[in-house]
Amino acid sequence: MAKLTLKLNDEVIKEITISKDRELTIGRDQTNDLQLDNLAVSRFHAKIYKQGWPFYIEDLKTTNGTYLNNRMVNWKESLKNDDIITIGKYMLIYNDSSMDYENGKDSPFDPNLTIKV
């Protein structure tokens, strides 16, 4: 299960579960799934969604930008465990327990699968 930990000034504000079935919208407008009250956040700032295996963060052509691990997201970027998304003065830490295979646990791929070419 994928989740975001929302932090402000190093204090955890809340944890948000991300559904694989729908996108999560982020912005200042109250119609967003995650509303962030800060003038540096656009009304409709970013979205997180699943496309194939990984989740992606996409900046919605904002003025102040969306940052992933201190790099500006130009269009969309795939997310990995412990990635830090910065929007305005807020930090979102991404974690997906289904990605534990990166640490040698519960790989989504069958290790006995043989591919013939």
Secondary structure, 3 states (H helix, E strand, C coil): CEEEEEEECCEEEEEEEECCCCCEEEECCCCCCEECCCCCCCCCCEEEEECCCCEEEEECCCCCCCEECCEECCCEEECCCCCEEEECCEEEEEEEHHHHHHHCCCCCCCCCCCCCC
